Amino acid sequence: QVQLVESGGGLVQAGGSLRLSCAASGNFFSIVDMAWYRQAPGKQRESDASISNGGSTNYEDSVQGRFTISRDNAKNTVYLQMNSLKPEDTAVYYCQVQAVIGRSAGRYWGQGTQVTVSS
């Protein structure tokens, strides 16, 4: 199985920055894709950014230019640097990883970390 531990959430004023981290551990062969999602109250969970094991990144339009996703493969950790935060970025942020265990690959979720942006 795969365990994901997230950290870095908190309360910040609009225009501020936060850096989220998500470390993966467990009995897996490798981590393929890593991604960050958000879920605001009353809304569905949606993707913010993703990064492949080769370093290719994708961003939603709403965070393009403000958020940066990166990963440290040696530490099985993915990061989300969030700059120029807006009140509408307030949400619970979840990391998701695709891990290879044996001959199969599965997707796993972190427990979520709260990000609150005050106006």
N, C-alpha and C positions, 0 to 999 in steps of 0.2 A: 504494500500500500504506500500511499504518498501522503505526507503531512506537510501542510503549508502554514507558516506562521507569518502573519502580517504585522507591520508596525509603521509608525510615522504619522498616523492621523492626529487630528486635534482641531482646535479652534483658531481661526486666523481672520484678520480683517481683509476686506476686499482689497485686491492689489498685492496681497502678500503671497508667500510661497510655502509649500510643504513638499517633503520628499517621502514617498511611501516605499517600503521595502517588503519583499515577500521571499522567504527562504524555504526551499523545498528539501525535505529529507525523507528517507525511507528506502525500501528495497526495490529500487527501480534501476533499469539499465541506463537510461538516458532521458533527458528532457528535450522535447522537440520545441513546440511553440509555447510562448508565455504571453499572457495578456492581462490587462486591467479592465474591469467593468465597474459600473456604478449603478446604484439603485437608490433613487430618491423616493421619499414617502409617497405612497399611492401610485407609483409608476413601475413599469417593468424594468428589469435589469437590462442595461445596454452597454455595448462595448465602447471603450474609449481609445484603446491603443493595443497593438500587438507587436510581437517581435519574434522572428524565426530563430532557429538555432544558428543560422548563418548571419544573423544581424539585420535582416530586412525588417523594416518597420512599416506599420500602417496606423493612421490616425483618423478618428472621426473629425468631421469638419469643425465641430464645436470646440475642439481642443487643439487643433492644428496651430502650431506656432506658439502655443502657451505651455503645452505639456511635452515632456520628452521621456520616452521609454528606453530603458537600457537593461542589460543583463550581464552578470558575471558568471560565466559557465563553470568556473572553478569552484564557485561557492553555491551553484544552483540557486541563484538569487536574481530576482527581477526588481527593477526600481521604476518609480514613476516620479519624475521631477515636475511639480506643478507650479507654474509661475502665473502672475497676473490673475490670481483667483478671483472669481465672481461669486456673488451669493447663489446664483443658479448652479454652481458646482457643488453645493451642499448635498451630500449623499453618503451612503455607506459604499465604500470601495472594496471590491473583491479582486483578488488575483485568481487567475486560472492557468493551469499548466497542462500540457499534453505530455504524459510520461509513458515510456516504453517499459513494460514489465513482461519479461519472458518474450513471447511472440506476439503480444498484443499491445495496443496503445489505448490509453484511456485519458479522460479529462477530469481534473480534480480542482476543487475550489478551496480557497482560504476561508477563514471565519468572518472576514470583513473588518474594516476599520472605518470609524466615523470621521468624516471631514465636514466641518461646519465653517462656512464663510459668512462673516457678519458684514452688514453694509455700513 
